[in-house]
Amino acid sequence: MAKGINLKVFSHFFRSSSAGGILLLLCVALSLIIANSGAAGWFSSLLNTTIGFETGDIHLRYPVLLWINDGFMAVFFLLVGLEIKREIVEGELSSARKAALPVLAAIGGVAVPAVIYTLFNGSSPVYAKGWGIPMATDIAFALGILSLLGNRVPSGLKIFLAALAIADDLMAILVIAIFYSSEMHFDYLGYAAGIFIFQIILNRSGVKNILAYLLPGAVMWYFIHHSGIHATIAGVLTAITLPTNETDEESPLEKLEHFLTRPVNFIIMPIFALANTNITFESGMVEGLTGSLCLGIVLGLFLGKPVGIFLMSYLSVKTKICELPENTNWMHILGLGLLGGIGFTMSIFIALLSFEDNAAHQDEAKFAILVASILAGAAGYLLLSRLRKSD
């Protein structure tokens, strides 16, 4: 009987919308514990273990960490791309009226943090390249915290945050593709473009077999990886080509999205957090938060995100371009803006790209992201929970 109850509780947990965020938080804590224990050396060796194969023409032998950040994260970006396309075709981004507020709010939430970071670090030849770090919102954490509030927040606010985070991710993807790519190899880029065109032809021809898109997508990942553009973009490009529709019939895109949601939330994202949050705490690290790099990140996320989201939302509503979500007020938008300051996964990913040749700067940036995300998440949760009590 007890076993049956435990399995029921376990099953309910993994069906809940907050479960992904909770698991991510546990993996962050575990990663920090490992990095500051006797297992740190073993864990570092594991991440640097080379696996894969190579021949004279094919090179697919890389460290475990690269497979996680370039391989697993391509699947994450595939899911994000599917969500973006679905929202554009039939969801909250499907019309100018629906898309206006979350897209404009996302623009504010991207621009203001980047400006704040640049004010602190624009003159530094080393730190300047990290301007994209505070731009991103972590969908899993932000929605996870909002879901913990249950019916204490309006349902329209949850939809607004989801649409905003998706628009935010689209901008982050464009930033990664354009500004965080290395030296271009146009031959590989041409091969990847050819595969992308082939996938589009499959779509136009009415092909609905999901594998017919994923297998060429895997080959495209290889070519993009060698082209100089970050390989995760292959996931987004493949997602764009998956067929979908505006009817109640489940499309290939929706089938794949449903299939990937749990593996991404419960396997890929936790593994990414476990592998990339391993910050070794050292003396002076807290004091280092007053340095320009950390200040740019912390203030960009904790201050820039809510200010940018709130101001753009306010201007958009006051100019009658759009309307607030149903049953929400301006304090709700401010609380949502604070949750937007949870940068975590995407911010860490951009930090790794920004300082790929300097582990010390990566750790400094990751620590600042961690601090800012905790502050933003706690402040957003407290504000939104207090609003309900005052109703």
Solvent accessible surface area in square Angstrom, and as a share of the most:
residue,aa,sasa,rsa
1,M,196,0.88
2,A,69,0.53
3,K,150,0.64
4,G,43,0.42
5,I,89,0.45
6,N,97,0.50
7,L,108,0.54
8,K,151,0.64
9,V,95,0.55
10,F,123,0.51
11,S,47,0.30
12,H,115,0.51
13,F,58,0.24
14,F,51,0.21
15,R,143,0.52
16,S,36,0.23
17,S,91,0.58
18,S,15,0.10
19,A,0,0.00
20,G,8,0.08
21,G,7,0.07
22,I,62,0.31
23,L,36,0.18
24,L,1,0.01
25,L,105,0.52
26,L,107,0.53
27,C,18,0.11
28,V,7,0.04
29,A,47,0.37
30,L,84,0.42
31,S,0,0.00
32,L,28,0.14
33,I,113,0.57
34,I,25,0.13
35,A,8,0.06
36,N,65,0.33
37,S,53,0.34
38,G,85,0.82
39,A,39,0.30
40,A,33,0.26
41,G,49,0.47
42,W,159,0.56
43,F,12,0.05
44,S,50,0.32
45,S,71,0.46
46,L,77,0.38
47,L,11,0.06
48,N,91,0.46
49,T,63,0.37
50,T,57,0.33
51,I,83,0.42
52,G,40,0.38
53,F,112,0.47
54,E,91,0.41
55,T,84,0.49
56,G,88,0.84
57,D,134,0.69
58,I,75,0.38
59,H,73,0.33
60,L,34,0.17
61,R,101,0.37
62,Y,20,0.08
63,P,47,0.30
64,V,30,0.17
65,L,54,0.27
66,L,52,0.26
67,W,58,0.20
68,I,13,0.07
69,N,17,0.09
70,D,16,0.08
71,G,16,0.16
72,F,80,0.33
73,M,0,0.00
74,A,11,0.09
75,V,48,0.27
76,F,22,0.09
77,F,0,0.00
78,L,16,0.08
79,L,8,0.04
80,V,3,0.01
81,G,3,0.03
82,L,0,0.00
83,E,34,0.15
84,I,11,0.05
85,K,36,0.15
86,R,59,0.21
87,E,20,0.09
88,I,86,0.44
89,V,44,0.25
90,E,59,0.26
91,G,15,0.15
92,E,57,0.25
93,L,19,0.10
94,S,43,0.28
95,S,50,0.32
96,A,89,0.69
97,R,140,0.51
98,K,102,0.43
99,A,15,0.12
100,A,18,0.14
101,L,9,0.04
102,P,7,0.05
103,V,46,0.27
104,L,43,0.21
105,A,0,0.00
106,A,0,0.00
107,I,75,0.38
108,G,3,0.03
109,G,0,0.00
110,V,18,0.11
111,A,46,0.36
112,V,41,0.24
113,P,0,0.00
114,A,16,0.12
115,V,86,0.50
116,I,24,0.12
117,Y,0,0.00
118,T,67,0.39
119,L,140,0.70
120,F,77,0.32
121,N,1,0.00
122,G,38,0.37
123,S,114,0.74
124,S,28,0.18
125,P,125,0.79
126,V,68,0.39
127,Y,44,0.17
128,A,33,0.26
129,K,104,0.44
130,G,0,0.00
131,W,67,0.23
132,G,0,0.00
133,I,0,0.00
134,P,0,0.00
135,M,4,0.02
136,A,0,0.00
137,T,1,0.01
138,D,5,0.02
139,I,30,0.15
140,A,25,0.20
141,F,19,0.08
142,A,0,0.00
143,L,51,0.25
144,G,4,0.04
145,I,35,0.18
146,L,1,0.00
147,S,27,0.17
148,L,87,0.43
149,L,2,0.01
150,G,28,0.27
151,N,137,0.70
152,R,86,0.31
153,V,7,0.04
154,P,23,0.15
155,S,83,0.54
156,G,14,0.14
157,L,0,0.00
158,K,67,0.28
159,I,84,0.43
160,F,9,0.04
161,L,0,0.00
162,A,30,0.23
163,A,2,0.02
164,L,1,0.00
165,A,0,0.00
166,I,10,0.05
167,A,4,0.03
168,D,1,0.00
169,D,1,0.01
170,L,61,0.30
171,M,35,0.16
172,A,1,0.01
173,I,6,0.03
174,L,92,0.46
175,V,15,0.09
176,I,0,0.00
177,A,22,0.17
178,I,115,0.58
179,F,120,0.50
180,Y,26,0.10
181,S,30,0.19
182,S,75,0.48
183,E,137,0.61
184,M,70,0.31
185,H,86,0.38
186,F,150,0.63
187,D,81,0.42
188,Y,63,0.24
189,L,45,0.22
190,G,42,0.40
191,Y,118,0.45
192,A,4,0.03
193,A,50,0.39
194,G,39,0.37
195,I,26,0.13
196,F,43,0.18
197,I,97,0.49
198,F,100,0.42
199,Q,0,0.00
200,I,62,0.31
201,I,95,0.48
202,L,24,0.12
203,N,40,0.21
204,R,203,0.74
205,S,80,0.52
206,G,48,0.46
207,V,44,0.25
208,K,132,0.56
209,N,92,0.47
210,I,38,0.19
211,L,104,0.52
212,A,30,0.23
213,Y,0,0.00
214,L,47,0.23
215,L,115,0.57
216,P,23,0.14
217,G,7,0.07
218,A,62,0.48
219,V,71,0.41
220,M,0,0.00
221,W,28,0.10
222,Y,30,0.11
223,F,43,0.18
224,I,4,0.02
225,H,38,0.17
226,H,40,0.18
227,S,0,0.00
228,G,12,0.12
229,I,30,0.15
230,H,24,0.11
231,A,1,0.01
232,T,0,0.00
233,I,15,0.08
234,A,3,0.02
235,G,7,0.07
236,V,11,0.07
237,L,45,0.22
238,T,5,0.03
239,A,0,0.00
240,I,83,0.42
241,T,3,0.02
242,L,0,0.00
243,P,18,0.11
244,T,31,0.18
245,N,43,0.22
246,E,135,0.60
247,T,83,0.48
248,D,156,0.81
249,E,117,0.52
250,E,74,0.33
251,S,1,0.01
252,P,11,0.07
253,L,0,0.00
254,E,22,0.10
255,K,102,0.43
256,L,7,0.03
257,E,12,0.05
258,H,117,0.52
259,F,144,0.60
260,L,16,0.08
261,T,47,0.27
262,R,125,0.46
263,P,44,0.27
264,V,1,0.01
265,N,42,0.21
266,F,33,0.14
267,I,93,0.47
268,I,14,0.07
269,M,5,0.02
270,P,7,0.05
271,I,56,0.28
272,F,1,0.00
273,A,1,0.00
274,L,41,0.21
275,A,4,0.03
276,N,3,0.02
277,T,0,0.00
278,N,39,0.20
279,I,0,0.00
280,T,60,0.35
281,F,95,0.39
282,E,117,0.52
283,S,118,0.76
284,G,42,0.40
285,M,35,0.16
286,V,102,0.59
287,E,120,0.54
288,G,26,0.25
289,L,36,0.18
290,T,105,0.61
291,G,30,0.28
292,S,45,0.29
293,L,0,0.00
294,C,1,0.01
295,L,53,0.26
296,G,0,0.00
297,I,0,0.00
298,V,18,0.10
299,L,54,0.27
300,G,0,0.00
301,L,0,0.00
302,F,66,0.27
303,L,88,0.44
304,G,0,0.00
305,K,0,0.00
306,P,6,0.04
307,V,57,0.33
308,G,0,0.00
309,I,0,0.00
310,F,51,0.21
311,L,89,0.44
312,M,51,0.23
313,S,0,0.00
314,Y,86,0.33
315,L,99,0.49
316,S,3,0.02
317,V,31,0.18
318,K,115,0.49
319,T,86,0.50
320,K,171,0.73
321,I,94,0.48
322,C,5,0.03
323,E,119,0.54
324,L,43,0.21
325,P,26,0.16
326,E,136,0.61
327,N,119,0.61
328,T,19,0.11
329,N,67,0.34
330,W,59,0.21
331,M,84,0.38
332,H,14,0.06
333,I,0,0.00
334,L,57,0.28
335,G,0,0.00
336,L,0,0.00
337,G,0,0.00
338,L,22,0.11
339,L,0,0.00
340,G,0,0.00
341,G,0,0.00
342,I,5,0.02
343,G,0,0.00
344,F,2,0.01
345,T,2,0.01
346,M,4,0.02
347,S,0,0.00
348,I,0,0.00
349,F,2,0.01
350,I,0,0.00
351,A,0,0.00
352,L,20,0.10
353,L,29,0.14
354,S,4,0.02
355,F,8,0.03
356,E,114,0.51
357,D,139,0.72
358,N,55,0.28
359,A,74,0.57
360,A,72,0.56
361,H,33,0.15
362,Q,30,0.13
363,D,40,0.20
364,E,47,0.21
365,A,0,0.00
366,K,11,0.05
367,F,19,0.08
368,A,0,0.00
369,I,0,0.00
370,L,16,0.08
371,V,34,0.19
372,A,0,0.00
373,S,11,0.07
374,I,105,0.53
375,L,78,0.39
376,A,0,0.00
377,G,4,0.04
378,A,51,0.39
379,A,29,0.23
380,G,0,0.00
381,Y,66,0.25
382,L,106,0.53
383,L,36,0.18
384,L,1,0.00
385,S,9,0.06
386,R,168,0.61
387,L,25,0.12
388,R,120,0.44
389,K,162,0.69
390,S,89,0.57
391,D,128,0.66
